[in-house]
C-alpha cells in the first residue's frame, strides 16, 4: 500500500481528478460521465487546496473540517465520496509521519511504519463525526498510534506466541514498574499475581513468554566488562556419559534376572576390577570356567538389549 493515495496535488474547480484505483465504480470515462463535470460537482464551493506538502497544520485542520462536512453529504461507494476521502488522507498524512517518528528507534523500516499508520488514519477518517465536537487530529492520533503498536505487537516477536501471552507481557511490565516504584524493590511473583488478579502460574508463564520477544545471535559478542566469550562459546558440550547412563538403566532389569553367581562374577569383574584369575580364586573355580560364564552372561545381556531396542 502506498502512503500517497491517488489524488492531484492541486485542486481547483476546473481540475480533472485522476482515476481512483480504489473506486469500485471505475473511472469517470468507464461510467460514461464527463470527468470535468464530476470534479466540478465534488469541488463546488470548496476552497482551493494547494500542494499537500505546502499545507500547514492549521490550514489542514480547517480544510479537513470542510471536507468532512462535504463527505457527510455524499453517498459511500461513489466516485465523489472516494475522491473527498482520499483528499482527507493526503491532507492528514503529516499526523501519520509525526506518530511514526515516535517509533524510529525500532528495527522496522520507517516506510513500513508509515504504511501501517496510514491504515490507522483511514480508519479514523471512516469513524470520525463532526457532531462530536472534537478536532480530527485529537480523534485520529490514538487510532494511528494504536495501529502502529498493534503492528509491533503482532510482528516483532522473535518467536510466535499466543495473543493472550503478548498482552500479558505488557500487563506484567506495567504492573512491575508500578510496584517497583511503590515497594522500592522488584516485585515478587505473588505480588504481581495479586496486582493483576491472576494466578502465580500465569505470571510465571507470562515471564517465560517475554523471553520470546527478542533473540540474540549465538555469535553476539559480550559487553566490554564481560569476561566470558560469545554465547556459542558458553553452550555446553555433548556429554557422552549420558549414553552410558541409558545403558546402565536398561541393563538393571536384565542383570536382576541373572543367577546369583553370574551377578557376582559381573560385579567382581566390572565393579571391583578383578581379573578372571582372581575371580576364579575368589569363587574356587578355574579361570577358564570364569571366562565361559562371563562370556555367556555378556551374550545374554547383549541379546536382551537388542530385543529392547
Buried (B, 14 or more C-beta within 10 A) or exposed (E): EEBEBBBBEEBEEEBEBEEBEEBEBEBBEEEEBEBBEBBBEBBEEBEEBBEBEEBEEEBBBEBBEBBBEBBEEBEEEBBBBBBBBBBBBBBBBBBBBBBBEEBEEBEBEEEBBBBBBBBBBBBBBEEBEEEEEEEBBEBBBEBBBBBBBEBBBEEEBEEEBEEEBBEBBEBBEEBBEEBEEEEEEEBEBEBBBBBBEBEEEBBEBBBEBBEBBEEEEEEEEEEEEEEEEBBEEEEEEEEEEEEEEEEEEBBEEBBEEBEEEBBBBBEBBEEEEBEBEBBBBBBEBEEEBBBEBBEEBBEBBEEBEEEEE
